[in-house]
Amino acid sequence: MRLPKISIITIVFNNVDVILDALNSVKDQTYSGIEHIVIDGGSTDGTAEIVGAFPFDESILINEPDEGIYDALNKGLKLATGDVIGVLHSDDVFADEHVISDVAKEFSCSEVDAVYGDLVYVMRDNVDIVARKWRSCVYNDGLLRKGWMPPHPTLFLRNDVIKKCGKFDPKYRISADYDFILRCFSSEIKNSRYIPNILVKMRIGGVSNRSLSTILLKMREDYLVLRKNRVGGIFVLLRKNLRKLSQLSLCGPLLRLLIGPKGNRD
């Protein structure tokens, strides 16, 4: 059984308050075959100094201006040398120190193209307080048209699959990850594995839900992405957003009656 080398990409810009949590979250993993790629877009708040002084085991560090989140992610994809690639944003932490070991075990089967799990949204100042749960499910071919996607911060893909799918499209300011996932699951991912455990704690207040204007922009971009990938249109978008609401404890039971069985939602 051959366990893969795993590259984890962290992108950051002026996030001095929490970047150390993300770095330690990777450092504390029990799995030894990790390459940590950190792309700093030219931070000026002390983030770069923290990253520069951190005792990485194996790392690639870039500190230079970029054109945004997806440009930075594309830099990370180009630099990654691992068999498998995942992303841990600077706001996020792995749920425990065994996450990457659990992911690597799934990839020990050479036929597995993708692995993903569950995610919780947590408070920025206390990652033990859960605001929202994103529970996933085993993938099947009909899920994309029901507004499903895996929790993207928990998604790990083989490097070869990523090369076939292509990079993130930076013309989408918020939904390039959704476009990327639809491309991968529609064409290149033949065998995926779902780990029914929380893999990532994601702090609330990210780019996609920062304000009403960004929420509306995301909805518009999601619609364009759905049409581009021929997955659906307005009704798929509606179900996708209903799935988000169903993750909230008060809304969940009622909305699950409307959108069907439990499954990942975003």
Secondary structure as UniProt FT lines:
FT   STRAND          6..12
FT   TURN            16..18
FT   HELIX           19..27
FT   STRAND          34..40
FT   HELIX           47..53
FT   STRAND          59..63
FT   HELIX           69..79
FT   STRAND          84..87
FT   TURN            90..91
FT   STRAND          92..94
FT   TURN            97..98
FT   HELIX           99..107
FT   TURN            110..111
FT   STRAND          114..123
FT   TURN            124..125
FT   STRAND          126..134
FT   TURN            141..142
FT   HELIX           144..146
FT   HELIX           152..154
FT   STRAND          156..158
FT   HELIX           159..165
FT   TURN            170..171
FT   HELIX           176..183
FT   HELIX           184..188
FT   STRAND          192..203
FT   HELIX           207..209
FT   HELIX           212..228
FT   TURN            229..230
FT   HELIX           234..246
FT   TURN            249..251
FT   HELIX           252..259
//
